[in-house]
């Protein structure tokens, strides 16, 4: 029941979403994460152990096995965890999903309903069950369906130890691929995308399971991993350049890894002591899958010289103007956690003050009122407080207040400019930019203003505009360390700095999508400041706004308003 699986949708590199099972909350549940290990999301949460998620070919569904206390059953859910459907309901019979057909219309699964564990297929709605193998006292389990839909690969003990076989999709034409006295297996052992190679696991080398590859006819066996640990259940990436697997090499429990198809470049995707993370199933974002949520921004697109607040769908459609004031700048919108309110700063009373309004622009409420500049508000994760920057003590410092404007508290006290504060997803820390060392740097502090820690340190370089990833593991920010503004990401301790954009334009103000899979940002790469979106690894850059106006100040909320 352990093994990674890639979806068959086209992809290149480590992109898309990985589903896996984990016992990180006590029992095994189904999770998803970005292909770089960020953005972990729990999809199932109940008292029953659930294992081996398998993406449907279109990336819209997941099948997995659930032990209900009596036996295993096959369950299907939507990619967001909704729409659960139980496909098998047989008391004291173990049914476990193995592989989707390439058209997504059928599922291969193993079952002991005839007294032996044999391979069956059924329609994607659970109907039309057909038995493909008929063996006495043997274990049979499908591992992969060929991309042309004509063959199924499987493992079987019919000739002794576990060996790899293929058969036609109707169960005929069985061919044995491996011939040794070891165990050759892999829950999702299968063909490379071009059909020329097969990845599998075997304990032939030293008694430990390791990753191997061979030609599609069983010849040319090559060992890819080795060591005094277990590497198991490999699967190809959709482009055939990588292989994912799980391993005990980092301390005894299972974690998910990826490597190049030649066995080089092994990289861990999960690392949790005492937790078993296994059975990754990799997909790219399916073509046509809508980006979810609503993006708020400020723009001069209403034709004046001032800035107004707008919202749009995450694909750039449905632009709606929320504020409309002559010679007034409304900017830096940020969503409340429930997506019902927007905080922003505005010059409508003569200087910059903090306001809130409903998501449709109604019920504008002024929260601060003084002769200083109160700017760049951001909500706390619980929606009870707002952090902002203000020059009310002579230079810009970080302040918090209750969401109704009461209880203003100053958090920083120095001669520096502290600006652009944002709360961590758990509400325990605040990131901001500060020039206390002479240049703007990314800084962290506790939510009460204590424990200030500088994350970046670059002379003559401006690092600013921090944005937390939804899982709290990374911070995206803007830096001109290469001579112009680019988007970077780093771990929350300042390590692992990675450049995501690389061009002669000015890219800045990154914000994460609610699921952590994309980043929106502002760039003048086409001559105007417009809003762009890209995958969290910097690939797939797409322009969202495309007119002769300047769009700034992004915020992204889940759902639609």
N, C-alpha and C positions, 0 to 999 in steps of 0.2 A: 504493500500500500504506500510505498514511498517512491516518488520519482517526479522529476520536472517534466513539464509539457509546454511546448511552444504552440501558440495558435498558428494557423497556416496563412493568415493575412500577410500581405507583403510588409516587410520592415527592413531596416538596415541598422546595424549597430545595436546598442543596448537601448532600445526605445520601447514604449508601450507600457502595458500593465501586466504584472505577474500576480497570479493567484497561487495561494499555497495554504497548507494547513499548519496550525501551530497550537501548542498547549500553553501559550504565554499567559492565559487567564485562568488556568487550572485544568480545563479539559480541552480537547481538540476542537477547534472551530476553523471556519474558512475565512481567510484574509486576502486582501489585495495590497499591492504596493507598486510604486513606480519601478521601472526596470533598473534603476540605480540604487534601490533599497529604501528610498524615501517615501513619504506619504502613505504609511501603513494604515489600512482601514479594515476594521472587523466587519464581516458581512453576516455571519451567523453568530448567535449567542443563545444557547439553550443548554439543557442538562444532558444532551446526548452527544457523544463523540462523533465528529464528522471529519472525513478524510478525503484526500486525493481529488481536488477540484480539477475539472477539465473544461477548458474554454470550448464553446461551440465554434465552428469555422468562421462564423460571422462576428464573433467576439461579443455577442449580445447576451449569451447565457452561460451558465456554469452547471455542469453535472458533478455530483460527488456522492460518496457513500456515507450513510448514517447508520450507526449502531443504536437501535432503539431500546436496548436492554434485553432484547430477545434474539434479534438477528439483524443482518445488514439489509438495507433497502437503498434503492437508487432515487436520488432527489435532484431536481433541477430548479435553479433560481435565475432571476435576471442578474445582469452584471452589477447592479447596485444593491443586490441582496433582497430585492422585492420579488413578488410573484412566485412564491415557493410552490412547487408541484411535486407530489410523491408519485413516482412512476411505477414502483412495484410495491405490493402489499401482500406478502405471503408469510404467514406465521411459521416460524421455525425453518425458514428457508433463507439462505444467505445470497443476496443479489448485490453485485458490486460493479459499478461502471468502469469501462476500459477505454473506449475510443469512439469518437464521433465519425460518422461517414463524412467525406469531404463536402457533400451538399447539405449537411446538417439535418438531414431527414431521418437518420437512423442512429442508434447507439448500440455498440457492441458491449456486452457485459458478461461476467462469469456468474454462474449460479450452481448451487448444489441441489437443485430441486429434483434431480433424478437420482440422487444418492452419491453421485460423483461431481466434482467441480468441472463443468464444461462451459463452452462458449456459446452464447446466444446473441441474437440481434433482435431489436424491437424498433418500432417507429418512435419518433421523438416525443410522442404523447403517451408512450407506454403500451400502445396496442401492437398487434401483429408480431407477437413473440415467436421466434423461430430458432430451434436448436441446430448449431452447426457442427459441433464435435460430439462424438459418442465413444467414450473410453471408460473401461472399468479400472478402478483403483488408480486413477491418474489425476493430476492437477493440470488444468488447461486455463489459460487466461490471455485474452487479446492484449496487445501492447500498442498497435498502431494500425491505421487504415491507410492504404496507399492513396496518393493524391488523385489517381485516375479512378478510384473507387472500386477497382477490380480485385484487389487482394487485401488480406488481413494478415499481419504478423502476430505471432503468439508464442508464448512459452509453454512447455509441457514436460511432464515427467514420464511420458508414455514409454520412453526408451531408457529410463534410469534417472540420472540427474536432470536438473532443469536444462533444457536446450531450446534454441530458437528455431522456429518453423514459420513457413508461410502457407497460406491456402487461398483458394479463390473465395470471393465474398459470399458464395453460397455453401462453403464448407468443403468443396471438392478440391482435388489437386494439391494435397498436402506434400510439402517439400521440406526436408530437414536441412537447416543451414549450418549448424555447428555440430561437430562430432568429436567430443572429448569426454573425459570422465569427471570434469569439473561442473560447477553450476554456471551456466550462461543465462543471463536474465536481464532485468530492467523492466520495471512496470510499464514504461513507455518507450522501450527500445524500438527504434524504427528507422526508416529511410531518411537520408538527407533530402532537402527540397528538390535536388536534381535527380534523385532516385539512384545515385551511383554508390552511395556508402550507407552503412548501417552503424549506428552507435548503440552500444549495449554495455552491461556490466558483467564481470566474470571474476571468480575467485581462483582461476587457474594459476596465477603468478605466484602467490605466496599464502594462499588461504584467506586473504582479505579480498573483499569485493573492490574492484577498481574499474576504471572506465577504459573501454576498448572501442576500436572501430574496425570495420572490415568492408570489403567490396560487397555489392548487393547479392553476389552469388555465394558468399561465405568465404571467399579466398582473401588473401592479403590482410590477415589479422594483425593489428597494431595496438600495442598497449600505450595509452595516453597518460595515465596517472599511476603513481606508485607511492608506497609508504606504509608505515605501521598504523593504519587507520582504515576506515571504510569510506570509499567513494562509490556512490550507487545511483542508479536510475537516471542515466543521461538522456538528454533530448536535444534535438537540433534547434537552433534559432531559425526563423523563417527565411533568412537569407543564406543559411548554411555556413556562416562564418564563425559562429560560436556554438558551444555546447553548454547547457546548464545541467547541474546535478546537485545532489546534496552529499555532505561529507561530515565525518566526525573529526576532521583534522584539527579543529580549533578547540579541542578540550573535551571531547567525548559525546556531547550532544550534537544533534543534527543541525546544520546550517546550510543555507542555499549559496551555491557558488556558480560562477560562470567562467569559462575559459575559451580561448581560441580553439578552432576545430583541430589544430595540431597538438593540443595539450598545453600550449604555452599561455602565459598571461592569466593565471588563475586569480580570480578576484572574488572575495566574499561579498554577498549581498545582505546577509543577516548575520548578527553576532550577538547572541543572548545566552549567557551562562545559565545552565540548568533548564533551558527551553529547547524543545524540538521544533524547528522550523523546517518543513520539508514539503515535497511535492509541488514545486513551482510550475505553473502553467502560464506560458508567455504569449501575449498577444500584442499586436500593434493596435492603435485606435482604428476601429473599423471605418472604412470609407463611408461617408454620409452620417456618421454619428455626430449628433449636435453637441457643440460645446454648451455647457450648462451655466446658468447664472446670469447676473446682470452687472454691468460695469458702469460705475459713476465716474464722471470726469468734468473738468471745467474747460471752456472753449470760448473763443470770440466769434463763433460761427453764426451768431444772430445778426452780424453785420456791424456791430458797434466796435468801439475800441476797448470795451470792458470785457470782463470774463463772466460767464454764466455757468450754472450747473446743468449738466445733461446726464441722461442714462441711456444705455443701449444694451441689446443682447450681446452675449459673449462672442457671437460671430460677426458683430458689427452692424447688425440690422436693428430696426426698431428704435432709432434715435429719438429721444423725447426731451424737450427742454423743460426744466423744472423751475428756474428762476429767470426773471426778466426785469432788469433795473438799469436805467440809463446812467452811465458814468459811474457805475459801482462794480467792483471786482468781487465776485463770489468764487472761492477756490478751495482746493484741497479737500474735496468731499471724502467722507469715510462712512461706511455702513455700520449700523448697530449689529450686534451678533445675530439678531433675529431677522435682519433685513427689512425692518419696518421703518427705521428712521435713518436719516443722514445728518451727520455733523459736518460743518464746514466753517471756514472763516470768511468774513465779508467786511467791506469798507462802507456799508450802508449807513453807519452812524458817524462817519468821518475818519475813523481809524479802524484797524483790524480788530474784530471781535469774533467770538465763537457763537455760532447759531446751530440750531437743529431744526429739522423739518421732517414731515412724513415722506415716504418713498415716492409719493406722487407730487411733491412740492408744496403740499398744503401744511397748515399749522406751523408756520415759521416761528421759532422761539429764540430769543436772545439770551445767552447764558452769561456772558461777561459784559461789563460796561465800565470802561475807564479810559484814560487818555493815552494808553499804551497799546502796543501791538500784541494781541493774543492770536496765535496762528497754529496751523497744522494740527488739528485735533485728531485723536485716535481713541476708539472705544476700548475699554477693558473687555476681556472675553466673556465676563458675566453681564456686561451691559450696564453695570452700576456706576462706572466712573469713566471719565474722559481725561486723557493725558494731552498736554499741549505745550507749546513753547511761548514764552512771553518775555518782553524786554522791560517789564515793570520795575525791575531793580537796577536798570541801567544798561544791562546787556541781556542777551537771550538766555534764559534758564528754563529748566523743565519743571512744570507744575502739573498737579492733578486736581480734579474737582469731581464732585458727584455729578451724575448725569443731568441733574436739574440746575447745575451751576453753583450749588452751595458747597461749603467745605473745601475751599481752595487751599492747597498745600504746596509749598515750594520744595522741590526735591534736590535741586543742585544749587550750589552757592560758590561761584568762582568768577574769575574775570574773563572767562572764555565765552565763546558763543556756542551754546548747546541747542540743537535744533532737530526737528524731524523725529520725535519720539514715537515708538510703536511697542505695544505690549506683546510679550511672548504668549503663545497659545494657552499655556497653563496659568497665566496671570501672575507669575512669580517674578518676572524680570521685565525690564524695559530697555530696548536698544535705541540709540540715538547717535547723532553725529556731534562731535565736539572738536574745537580747535585748541584745546588746552595745551597741546604740545607744539602749537604753532601752525599745524595744518589740520584740516578736517579729517578726523579718524572715526571709525566705528567703535562705539563704547557700549558696554553693558553695565547695568546696575540692578540691584534688587528693587522691587516695586515700592519700597519705602525710601529709596534714595541711597541706601548703604551699598557697600561692596562694589564700588565702581571699578570696572576692569576694561582696559583698552585692548581691543581685538586686532586692530590694524596699526601699523607703525611705518609710515613711508614719508621721508623728507621731501618736501616740494610736491606732494601728491595730495589730491583731495579725494577722500573716500566718504561717501555720504548716502543718504536715502536708504537706510536699512529696511528690510522686509522679511519677516519670519516666515518660514515654510509652515504649512498647517500642522505638521507633526512635531514642530519645535526643534528639529535637528539641524536646520540650516538657516543661513541668513543670506539673502540676495542683496546686493548693493550696487551703487554706481561708483566708478573710479576713473580718473583721468591718468592713471599710471602709465598708459601707453601713449599719452600725448593728447588724447581726446576721450570723451566719455564713453565707457563701455559697461556692460552688465557683467557682474561677477557673482559667484556664490561661494560660500565658505561654511565650514562647520561652526557650531555656536561657540566653540572655544578658539576660533580664529584660524584653525588649521584647514588644510585641504582647499586652499583658494583656487578656484577654477574660473577661467574666463569663458563667458557664454557667447558674447558678440564680438565681432572683429571687423570693423570697417572704418572708413574715414569720417563717418558722420558722428553725431553726438547722441548716444543711446543712454537713457537715464530713467529714473523713477520706476523701478520694477515692482510689480505686485504679483503675488501668487494666486492661482486659481484656487477655489475652495478645496479641491481634491488634491492639490499639490502637483498636478501633472503638467501644468503650463505656467508660463509667466507672461504677463502683459507688461509693456513698457512704452515709453515715448521715444521717438527718434525723428531727426530731421534728414534722414537719408534720401528723401526725395525732394528736399528743398523746403518743405514745411514741417512743423512739428505735428506728427500724427501718431496714432496708437497702433501698436503692433502686438502680435502674440507669437509665442514660440514654445516648443516643448521645454521641459525643465532641464534638458541637457543642451539646449541652445539650437537644436535642429528645428526644421519645419517653421521658419519665420514666415508669418502671414500678416499683411497690412490690413487693419480693420477700418480705419477712417481714411478717406481718399479725396479730400477737397482742399480748397485754398485757404483753410483756416488753421489756427494753432490750437491743438488739443493737449491738455496737461492733466496732472493731478488725479491719478487713477485709484480706484477702489473696486474690489470684486466681491460680490456676495453670492451665496448659493441660492438656487431657486430663481423664480421670476416674479416680478411685481406687476 
